[in-house]
Amino acid sequence: MEFEIKLTGQLSTNALSPGEETPAYGILVDPSVNAQHHQHMFCARLDMAVDDLEGGQGLEVVEQEVEAIPRGGINNPFGNGFRVKETVLKDEVEAQRVGSAATARSWVVRNPKVRNRLGQAVGYKIVVPENPLILASADSLVARKGAFATKNLWVTPYKPTEMWPAGDYPTQSAGGGGLPVWTRQKRSVQGVDVVVWPCYGLTHVVRTEDFGTMPVEMISIKIKPVSFFDRNPAQNLPVEKNKASVEAMGERGCCGGNPTSPPN
C-alpha cells in the first residue's frame, strides 16, 4: 500500500531588495523575482489492526535496521556479511524515532499473538521517505507549531481525544501542542492498542522550471506486509503450460530451427 501526495501550484515569490542581485534563500525565476526554497511537512495517524478483529489490541512496534558484522571467524571470513537488528519500542519516549538511510531503518507494527505458517509474527512495515526533518530553528514559531516534524515516527497508546499531531488549534496556538505534550507521559506502547504517526516531508529546492505553475512533485509513505502472507499473494499465474513459451536452444540451435514465437 502506498499513500501518495502530489504537490503543484504557484511558488511563493518576492521582489529582490534594492542592491540585491542574487537571492540568498531562493532562486531567481524572473528578473528581480525570487522564489523561496521551502519545506512541506506531513504526518499521518495510523490506528492499525494487524489481523486482529479486536481493533489492534496487543500490538508492538519493532525498529529494523541493518548492521555490518565484524570480519573474521566462521561467520564472516570474507567481510561481506551483515544482519538485521531488531529493537522493540517500549514506551512513547523511546518510540520517538528518526530515519536513517545508512542503515535502511524502518518500523514494523506486529501482532505477536498471530503467526504465519512459519511461526513468524504477522506485521506491516512502515517506510517513510529519506528527506530532511524540519529545518527551522527549534525555538522558532514554525518549529514549535510543527514540532511533530522533528521526528520521522511517533508511537502513542490509543486515546480517542488525541487526533491531531500539532494539537487541536495550531494556527491560533503558540505551538508545542499535540505529540510533544502527549508523549511526555511516557506511556507504554508495547502490547497495547497503538497509534503510529509517521512524519515526512518534501524539501523543495526551487528550480526555474517550477515557475509559474510548477510541475508535480510527489512524496509518499509505504505500508508493506511482513510475514503477513505465506508467500507472494500476487503470484497466481495459471498452472497450464504457455504454448508461446519454447526452449531457446534445441537440437538445431536456437529454437530448434523453428520460427520464433511472435512477441507478446
MOHU-V360951 format. One record per residue. N is the residue number from 1. RES is the residue in one letter. OMEGA is omega in whole degrees, 0 to 359 (none if undefined). NEAR is the number of other ideal C-beta (glycine too) atoms within 8 Angstrom. D_CENTER is the distance of its C-alpha to the mean C-alpha in Angstrom with 1 decimal. Layout:
# MOHU-V360951
N|RES|OMEGA|NEAR|D_CENTER + N|RES|OMEGA|NEAR|D_CENTER
This chain:
# MOHU-V360951
1|M|181|5|11.3 + 2|E|175|7|9.4 + 3|F|188|9|9.5 + 4|E|175|7|10.7 + 5|I|178|8|12.3 + 6|K|184|7|15.3 + 7|L|174|12|17.1 + 8|T|178|8|20.8 + 9|G|183|6|24.0 + 10|Q|177|6|26.4 + 11|L|171|12|25.8 + 12|S|186|7|27.0 + 13|T|174|9|30.1 + 14|N|176|7|33.2 + 15|A|177|6|36.5 + 16|L|177|10|37.1 + 17|S|177|5|39.4 + 18|P|180|4|43.0 + 19|G|179|4|43.2 + 20|E|181|7|39.4 + 21|E|181|4|38.9 + 22|T|181|5|35.3 + 23|P|182|9|32.6 + 24|A|187|4|30.9 + 25|Y|180|6|27.7 + 26|G|182|10|27.2 + 27|I|175|10|29.0 + 28|L|176|12|32.1 + 29|V|177|12|31.6 + 30|D|179|6|35.2 + 31|P|179|4|38.4 + 32|S|180|6|38.0 + 33|V|179|12|34.7 + 34|N|171|13|31.6 + 35|A|187|13|28.1 + 36|Q|166|11|25.9 + 37|H|186|9|22.6 + 38|H|179|8|20.1 + 39|Q|170|10|16.6 + 40|H|184|9|14.8 + 41|M|184|11|12.7 + 42|F|175|9|11.1 + 43|C|177|12|10.5 + 44|A|176|9|10.4 + 45|R|184|8|12.9 + 46|L|174|11|12.6 + 47|D|194|8|16.0 + 48|M|168|11|15.7 + 49|A|184|9|18.6 + 50|V|181|14|18.2 + 51|D|188|7|21.5 + 52|D|181|13|23.3 + 53|L|180|4|25.9 + 54|E|175|6|26.2 + 55|G|174|7|22.9 + 56|G|179|12|20.8 + 57|Q|172|8|23.4 + 58|G|179|10|23.2 + 59|L|172|15|19.6 + 60|E|179|13|18.0 + 61|V|185|15|14.6 + 62|V|175|12|14.6 + 63|E|177|11|12.8 + 64|Q|172|12|13.1 + 65|E|182|11|13.8 + 66|V|176|9|16.5 + 67|E|180|8|19.8 + 68|A|176|6|22.9 + 69|I|177|9|26.0 + 70|P|182|5|29.2 + 71|R|175|7|31.5 + 72|G|179|5|34.7 + 73|G|183|5|36.3 + 74|I|183|3|36.0 + 75|N|183|6|32.2 + 76|N|185|11|31.3 + 77|P|183|8|34.5 + 78|F|173|6|33.1 + 79|G|181|6|30.2 + 80|N|184|5|27.4 + 81|G|170|9|25.9 + 82|F|183|7|22.6 + 83|R|178|7|21.2 + 84|V|178|6|18.2 + 85|K|180|8|18.5 + 86|E|178|7|17.5 + 87|T|176|6|17.9 + 88|V|180|8|18.4 + 89|L|191|15|17.5 + 90|K|182|8|20.8 + 91|D|189|11|20.8 + 92|E|171|16|18.9 + 93|V|177|8|19.8 + 94|E|184|7|18.7 + 95|A|171|14|15.4 + 96|Q|193|9|14.5 + 97|R|177|12|12.1 + 98|V|181|7|10.9 + 99|G|179|9|8.6 + 100|S|177|8|11.0 + 101|A|183|7|11.1 + 102|A|181|3|14.6 + 103|T|180|8|14.0 + 104|A|185|8|10.9 + 105|R|176|11|9.7 + 106|S|184|10|7.7 + 107|W|182|14|9.1 + 108|V|173|12|11.4 + 109|V|188|14|13.3 + 110|R|169|13|16.7 + 111|N|184|12|20.1 + 112|P|181|8|22.6 + 113|K|181|5|25.5 + 114|V|184|9|24.6 + 115|R|174|7|24.9 + 116|N|185|10|24.8 + 117|R|179|4|27.9 + 118|L|178|7|27.1 + 119|G|181|5|26.9 + 120|Q|179|7|23.1 + 121|A|182|9|21.3 + 122|V|181|14|19.2 + 123|G|175|14|15.6 + 124|Y|180|12|12.2 + 125|K|177|13|9.1 + 126|I|181|15|5.8 + 127|V|179|8|3.2 + 128|V|179|11|1.1 + 129|P|181|9|4.5 + 130|E|181|5|7.5 + 131|N|181|8|9.7 + 132|P|169|7|12.4 + 133|L|181|9|12.6 + 134|I|186|12|15.5 + 135|L|178|6|18.5 + 136|A|179|8|21.3 + 137|S|185|5|23.7 + 138|A|182|6|23.1 + 139|D|179|5|26.4 + 140|S|179|8|26.0 + 141|L|179|7|26.0 + 142|V|182|8|22.7 + 143|A|178|15|20.9 + 144|R|179|11|22.8 + 145|K|181|11|21.9 + 146|G|184|13|18.2 + 147|A|176|13|18.0 + 148|F|185|15|14.8 + 149|A|175|12|13.1 + 150|T|179|8|14.6 + 151|K|174|11|11.8 + 152|N|181|10|8.1 + 153|L|169|16|9.1 + 154|W|176|15|12.5 + 155|V|178|12|14.4 + 156|T|169|15|17.7 + 157|P|183|11|20.4 + 158|Y|172|10|21.1 + 159|K|190|8|23.5 + 160|P|181|5|24.4 + 161|T|180|4|25.1 + 162|E|188|8|21.7 + 163|M|191|6|20.0 + 164|W|188|7|18.9 + 165|P|178|10|16.7 + 166|A|182|12|19.2 + 167|G|186|10|22.2 + 168|D|186|6|24.5 + 169|Y|185|7|26.1 + 170|P|183|13|24.1 + 171|T|182|4|26.2 + 172|Q|186|4|29.4 + 173|S|173|10|28.3 + 174|A|179|5|28.6 + 175|G|176|11|25.0 + 176|G|181|10|23.7 + 177|G|176|11|23.4 + 178|G|188|13|20.8 + 179|L|180|12|18.3 + 180|P|179|10|20.3 + 181|V|183|9|23.5 + 182|W|188|11|22.4 + 183|T|176|14|21.0 + 184|R|181|7|24.3 + 185|Q|178|6|25.8 + 186|K|179|7|24.0 + 187|R|179|9|24.0 + 188|S|174|9|23.2 + 189|V|180|15|20.0 + 190|Q|179|9|21.3 + 191|G|180|7|23.0 + 192|V|175|11|22.7 + 193|D|187|11|21.1 + 194|V|169|15|17.8 + 195|V|183|14|15.6 + 196|V|184|13|11.9 + 197|W|174|15|10.6 + 198|P|181|12|6.9 + 199|C|185|16|7.9 + 200|Y|183|12|7.0 + 201|G|177|15|9.8 + 202|L|176|10|11.9 + 203|T|188|10|14.9 + 204|H|170|11|17.6 + 205|V|193|5|20.4 + 206|V|174|13|22.9 + 207|R|175|6|25.1 + 208|T|180|7|28.5 + 209|E|177|6|27.2 + 210|D|184|11|25.2 + 211|F|0|12|28.6 + 212|G|173|4|29.9 + 213|T|187|5|27.4 + 214|M|171|12|24.2 + 215|P|188|6|22.7 + 216|V|166|7|19.3 + 217|E|184|10|16.1 + 218|M|175|8|13.0 + 219|I|184|13|9.3 + 220|S|166|9|6.9 + 221|I|181|12|4.1 + 222|K|176|10|5.7 + 223|I|188|11|8.0 + 224|K|176|8|10.4 + 225|P|177|9|13.8 + 226|V|182|10|14.9 + 227|S|180|10|18.8 + 228|F|177|10|19.0 + 229|F|180|8|21.2 + 230|D|178|5|24.1 + 231|R|180|5|23.4 + 232|N|183|5|21.7 + 233|P|180|6|22.5 + 234|A|184|4|22.7 + 235|Q|187|6|25.5 + 236|N|178|4|28.4 + 237|L|179|4|30.7 + 238|P|185|3|34.4 + 239|V|182|3|36.5 + 240|E|183|4|39.5 + 241|K|175|4|40.0 + 242|N|184|5|39.0 + 243|K|178|4|42.4 + 244|A|180|7|40.9 + 245|S|182|6|39.5 + 246|V|179|8|42.3 + 247|E|181|6|42.8 + 248|A|182|5|42.4 + 249|M|178|6|45.4 + 250|G|182|10|48.6 + 251|E|183|4|52.2 + 252|R|177|5|52.9 + 253|G|185|7|49.8 + 254|C|176|7|46.7 + 255|C|177|12|46.6 + 256|G|181|10|50.1 + 257|G|180|7|51.8 + 258|N|177|7|50.5 + 259|P|178|4|48.8 + 260|T|178|6|45.1 + 261|S|177|7|43.1 + 262|P|180|5|42.1 + 263|P|178|3|38.5 + 264|N|none|3|36.3
